[in-house]
Amino acid sequence: MDANQNRREFKFVLPPHLGQIIRDRVAEVMQADRGAEDGYPVLSEYFDTDERTSYWQKQLGVPNRRRVRTRVYGRSDGTIPPSAFIEVKHKLDGMTVKRRVPVELDELKLLSKGELPALETSTCPNEQRVLAEINDLVNNRESRPVVQIRYHRYAFDSGPEGNIRITFDIEPSCRFRLLPLKPDDRDFEHPLVEPGESLMEVKTIGPVPYWFRNLIGEFNLVPRGFSKYAAALELYEFTKTADNLAESKVTAHELGTAQLLEESELVASTATVDHAPAHARSQPRGSSVSPIRQYFSKILSLI
């Protein structure tokens, strides 16, 4: 399937006992990516504004929204050569399209400063348009790197004339330490799903095949919205910010000074993250209180 075509996407969070089973059943029908039958690592860096505009557009269901990310492929043993891309993921009225340009690995770090060296050298009209769009999002709209994410992907495709692609992402994790991305880097400390869970993404440019409908019906699988970027913020950044604000208020109350309370509000609005609190993942799955609802409840209790 052509990755640049407009497509619909469906996501499933697979429990530990079903991940391998579903993947094996898909492998009976579809071909794995050639040369990557045992999967490949994917590393991404997500960009957003200081106000987390991209995140909030998703939460509010804005029908036309875009997000910049960089992506690195490759294995440390060289069996998959390193490659890097700058991408715009564009959601429009329920459809998704990905526009991207290839770059050198060492050019990625320049993007965080708003520099696009390929803008001057690319002669492809499509790449020029994509780079101009990236330049607008990064420089005019002030998007900057927020978090880096890694996972191991198994991909199955129906071929260039087909209409479906199914991927399985294993052990997705993140870090807020913005290190230079390098292929197969494993230094990511924050998990994004429960142990043993995996993410299945279905990308289609037409009707979902009958065999796949039967498969999800057989195992009672239900699609759900899941964004790795949103999960990283909700599990770690927002929780950290709310906890900092709560701790600062307690200190201010004990000392009885309005000045400290004002300072705590300033800290909360500009807090950066390098570690998630120990209880960031303590909420049991299925709880009716989401991390973002907990965040706002904590904020509102301090007003």
Stockholm file with secondary structure:
# STOCKHOLM 1.0

chainA/1-303         MDANQNRREFKFVLPPHLGQIIRDRVAEVMQADRGAEDGYPVLSEYFDTDERTSYWQKQLGVPNRRRVRTRVYGRSDGTIPPSAFIEVKHKLDGMTVKRRVPVELDELKLLSKGELPALETSTCPNEQRVLAEINDLVNNRESRPVVQIRYHRYAFDSGPEGNIRITFDIEPSCRFRLLPLKPDDRDFEHPLVEPGESLMEVKTIGPVPYWFRNLIGEFNLVPRGFSKYAAALELYEFTKTADNLAESKVTAHELGTAQLLEESELVASTATVDHAPAHARSQPRGSSVSPIRQYFSKILSLI
#=GR chainA/1-303 SS CCTTSCBEEEEEEECTTTHHHHHHHHHTTSEECTTCTTCEEEEEEEEECTTCHHHHHHHTTCSEEEEEEEEEECCTTSSSCCEEEEEEEEEETTEEEEEEEEECGGGHHHHTTTCCTHHHHCCCHHHHHHHHHHHIIIIISCCEEEEEEEEEEEEEECCTTCSEEEEEEEEEEEESSCCCCCTTCCCCCEESSCTTCEEEEEEESSCCCHHHHHHHHHTTCCCCCCCHHHHHIIIIIHHHHHHHHHHHHHHHHHHTCHHHHHHHHHHHHHCCCSSCCTTTTCSCTTCSSCHHHHHHHHHHHTC
#=GC SS_cons         CCTTSCBEEEEEEECTTTHHHHHHHHHTTSEECTTCTTCEEEEEEEEECTTCHHHHHHHTTCSEEEEEEEEEECCTTSSSCCEEEEEEEEEETTEEEEEEEEECGGGHHHHTTTCCTHHHHCCCHHHHHHHHHHHIIIIISCCEEEEEEEEEEEEEECCTTCSEEEEEEEEEEEESSCCCCCTTCCCCCEESSCTTCEEEEEEESSCCCHHHHHHHHHTTCCCCCCCHHHHHIIIIIHHHHHHHHHHHHHHHHHHTCHHHHHHHHHHHHHCCCSSCCTTTTCSCTTCSSCHHHHHHHHHHHTC
//
